[in-house]
Amino acid sequence: MYNKVMESIIYRTAESVSPKHPDKLCDQISDAVLDAYLAQDPNARVAVEVCGGHGKIFITGEVTSTAENIDILKIAQRIAGENMEIISNLVKQSPEIAQGVDTGGAGDQGIMIGYATNETPELLPLEVVLSRHLNQFIYEKFPYDGKTQVTLMDKDGQTYVVSIVASFQNAPKAKLEELVRTFIKENNLKPVPGQEIELHLNPAGDWHQGGFEADTGLTGRKLIVDNYGPRIPIGGGAFSGKDPSKVDRSAAYMARRIAVDYLKKHNAKEVYVRLAYAIGHADPLEQTVIIDGKPEIITGYNLTPQGIIETLDLKRPIYEPSSRYGHFGEGFDWDK
C-alpha cells in the first residue's frame, strides 16, 4: 500500500481598472483637491469625498486650511470633463476630531495592512501585477473606461495563466484581442499544459458609453485594486482625498514601507504588517510583522502619525498619481 499525494492546485485572480473608470475618476478628483491644498498649506487637514455620474459631480467633506482660492470647479473639470456640473460642499474639520489630532494623535481608529512579496519586481502578487500591466498596456491605445482581470493557477511549483478578461470602451473586440495576444507573447505567459489561455474580451459586446456618462463613481470604492488584490486582507479605510494625519492612509503607506524593508532584510518570500490605532492616541496599539509565517514585534520605526509623516515626507502634493492604478508597486517612496 502507498499514500497517494494529491496535487496541490491553487487559483488566484485579481482585477484592475483604468483611470477613466468612474470610481477612479472620483479618487483622482479627491486627491487632486488634496494636492491643491497641500501645495499652498502643507499642514492642511483635508478629507474630500466625491460622487459623480450622469452630468453631475458632488464634492463634499472637511477642509481646514490657510490655502486660498482653490479652484474646485477647475480641478474637477480637468479630470472629468468640462460638461459636468460641479456641486461642492466643503466645511471645516470637526473641532472634536481636531483636538485629538492637534496633539499628535491619530485622526481615526483603524487597522492598516502592509504587504510585500518577492514574487515580482514590484513586490506585489503576480496576479495583481499582470492585471494592472495589461490594463496599462491597453490604456495606451484606448485611454477610456476599462477593466482587466487575470486568473492564475499554481500547480506542482509552476504558475500558469488560466484566463484573461478585458473590457474596454471604444476598443473593438478584434483590436482588443490583438493587444491581449501581444501582451501574452511579450510577457511569455504560459497556459496550463494542453490548454489555451481562455480569453473573455468585451464579453458583453463592444461598448462606447463609459465613465461618468454610463455609470456613477464614488471615492474609495476600489479598495482591493488600491491595495494588494483580493488574496491579501486590508484594513478597510480608503486612501484618496485624505491628508496624512489620517492614519488609514499614512500608516498604510508606512506598513508597506516596513513590509518592503523586512522582506529585503530577511530575504523573505512574503511579509505581512499590521498596525492599529485609536483616535487621538499617537502610538500604535499593535505593530506586528509576519515574516514567512513567523510573527514579530516591529522595532526601529517611529510609528506615531507625526513620525510617519516625517519619515515618508507626506505633506507634499504627491497624491493624485497614486489614485490612478494603485497605491503600491508604482514606484512611490513607500515602495522603496
N, C-alpha and C positions, 0 to 999 in steps of 0.2 A: 504494500500500500504506500501511497505517497500523498503529500499535501499539494493540492493544485493551487498555485499562486495566481489570484485573479489580477488581470491587467488593471492598472490604475489609470483611469481616464477622467480628466478634469476639463470642463468647458469654462470659458470666461469671455465676457462680452463688455464692450464699452462703446459709447457714442460720443460724437462731437457735433456742435452746431456752429454755423458760420456767424460772423459779426453782424450780418443783416437779419438774423433771426430776431423776432420781436422781443423775446426776453433779453437777448444780448444787447439790443438797441437800448433798452431800459437800463441795463447795467452800465453801458457806456455813458449815457446821459448823467446818471448818478455820479459816476467817477469823474466825468468832465467838470461837473459843477464843483465837486470836492477840490479838484486840482485848481480851479479858478480861485477859490477862496484861499487855498494854501499858498498860491503864488504871491498873494498880497499879504497874507497873515498866516505864518507857519503855526501859530497857536490856535487857529480856528477850530471850533467844535462844530462838526458837520455830521448830520445823519439825514441823507436825502433818499427818498423812495420815489420811483417813477412807475406809473402805469400808463400804457399807451395803446392806441389802436383805433382804426377806422376814423382817421382825421383829427383825433384829439390826443393830447398828452397831458397827463395830470402829474404835477411835481409837488410833493409835499414833504414835510419833515421839519427838523430843527437845526437852526444855524445860529451860533453865537460867534461873532467875528467883528474885527475892526475894518475888514475889507469893504471897499465902496464900489458902487457902480458895476456890480457883477451882472452881466447881461444874460440872464437865464434864457430868454427867448432865443438869442443868437446861438447859444450853446446847443440848445435842443434842436434847433432847425439845422445846424451844421451836421448833426448826426442823423436826424430822422427825416430831413427834407423841409423845404420852405412852405409846403402846403398844409402843414399841421397846425392846428390851433393849440396854443400853449396855455394851460391854466396852472398858475403857480401859487402855492400857499406854504410859505416857509415862516416859522416862528422861532423864537429863542428857546434854547435848551431849558428844560425844567430846572428851576433852582434847587429842587430836592435831589435831582441827579447830579447837578453841578457841584454841590457841596462836597460830595464824596470824591469826585474826580479832581477838584481843585487841590486837594491834599495829597494827590498822587495815587489815589485808589483806582481800581478797575472801573470802567464805565458800565459794566454789567457783570452778572454772574455768567458762568458758562464753562463748557469743556471744549478744548481745542486739540485737534489731532494733527500730528506731523507724520510724514512717511517718506521713506526713501528705499529704493531697491537697486541692486547692481544689474538688473535685467537689461537696462537700456542706458545709453549715454546721458539721457535726460534724467536718469534716476527715478523714472516712473514706470508703472506697469506697461508691458508691451502692448496690450490691447488699447490702452489709453493713447499711447504714442502713435500707433498705427491709425486709429480713427481720427486723431487730430491732424496728423500729417496728410492723410488722404483728403480731409476737409480743406486744408490749406492749399493742397495741390489743385483741387477742383476750383476753389475760390479764385485762384489766379486767373482762370479762364472765364469763370462765371461768377462775378462778385455780387451775388444776390443771396437771398434767404436759402438756406440749405442745411441738410443733416447727413451725417455719415455714421456707420456702425460696423464694427468688426467683431467677429466671433472666432476665438481660437480654441484649439483642443490640445491639451498636453497628454501625451501618451508615450510610455516607455522612455522617458527622458527627452523626448523630442516635442517640439511645438509646431503645429500646423494651423493654417488658416482654413476654417470651415466655410465661412460665409462673409459676404460684404454687402452692406446696404448703403445706397446713396440716393438721396432725393434732393434735387437742386432746381430752383426756379430758373426758367428760361434756358435750361440745358436739355436739348433733345436727347432722347434715350440713346440713340446711336453714338452721339458725341460723348455722352457720359460713359458709355461702355468703352469707348476708345481710351478715354482718360484713365478709367479704373484699370484696364488691362495694361496700360503703360506703367501705372503705379505698381502693379503687381510685379511686372518684369523688372523695373528699375530697383525695386526693393527685394527682389529674389524671394518672394513669398511662396511658400510651399504648401500645396494642398495635402490632405490626407492621402496616403498612398492608395492608388487605384481609384481615386475620385478626382473631381474637379472642384475648384472653389465655386460655391454657389453664389451667384450674383442676383441681387434684387435692386434694380436701377429704375428710379421713378416707378415703383411698383403699382401705384395708383394711376399712372399715366403722366405724360408730360404736363407741366403746370406753369402758369405765367403770373398768377396773382400771389404775392408773398409779402413778407414783412408786416408792417402795420396796416397795409391795405387788406390783407386776408385774415389777420388774427390779432389778438391782443397780447401784450407782453407785460412783464412785471419784474422789478428789480429782485434779484436773489432767488429766482425760480429755477436756475440751472446749477444748483449746489454741487451735484455729483460731477458735472462737467467742469466746474470751477476747481474741484479738489482732485481726487486721485482715482476716479472711476468707482463703479458700484461694489467692487470687492473690498474696498478699504473704508472703514467707518469714518464718519465725520462728526464734528461736534454739534452741528445744526445751525450755526449762525451764518448769515450771509456776510459777504465782504463789501460789495460795491456801495459807494456813497457814504462810507463811514470813515471818519478821521481816525488816526492811530491810537487815540485814547480808548477806543472801543476794542477790548481785547479779543473779541471774536474775530477781528481782522488781524491786529498786530501780533497777538500771541499765536495765532495760526501760522503766521509767517515765521515767527521765531521757532515754533515747533518744527517747521520744515527745515530751517537752518540747523537746528540741533540734530535732526534725523540725518541730514547730509553729513554733518561733522562726525557723528558716531559711526555711520556707515563706512566712511573713509578711514577713520581711526582704527576700527576693529576689522577692516577688510571683510565686512559682513555681507550677507546675502540680502537681508531686509531689516529695516529698523522702524519701529513704531514709537511715537512720542505722545504722551498725554499730559496736558496742562489743564488745571481747573482753577477758577477764580470766583470770588464773591464781590458783589458790587461795593465800591467804596473801600475795599481792602487791597493793599498793594501786593503782598506776597501771595504766590500761588498756593492753593490748598492741596494740590497734587502736582508732582513733577517727576513723572515716570518715563523711562526709556526702556524699550524691549528690544534687545539685540539678538536676532535669530532665535527668538522664543524665550530668552533669559531676561527677566526684569531687573532693572537697577534704578537707584535714585539719581536724577540728573544733578550734576555738580559743575561748578565752574562758570555759571552764567548768572547775570543779573536778570531775573525774570519778573521784576516789578514792571508795570506799564512804562514808567519813565526809563528804566534800564533797557527795555526792548526798543523803545523809540530811539534812544541814543545809539544802541548797538547797530541797528539797521538804518539809521538816519531816515526816519519815516515821516518827517514833517515837510517833505518836499512834494511838489506837484508831479507825482510819478505814477498815478494810479489808472488813468484811462487805458493804457496798453494792457494792463492786467485783466481788464474786463472783456477782452475780445475772445481769447481762446482758452484761458485757464490761468490760474494764479501761480502755478508751479510748473517747472520744466521749460520755461520760456526765457531763461537767462536773467531773471531778476536777481537782485542782490541776495535775497534769502535762499536762492537755489545754489549758492556758491559755497 
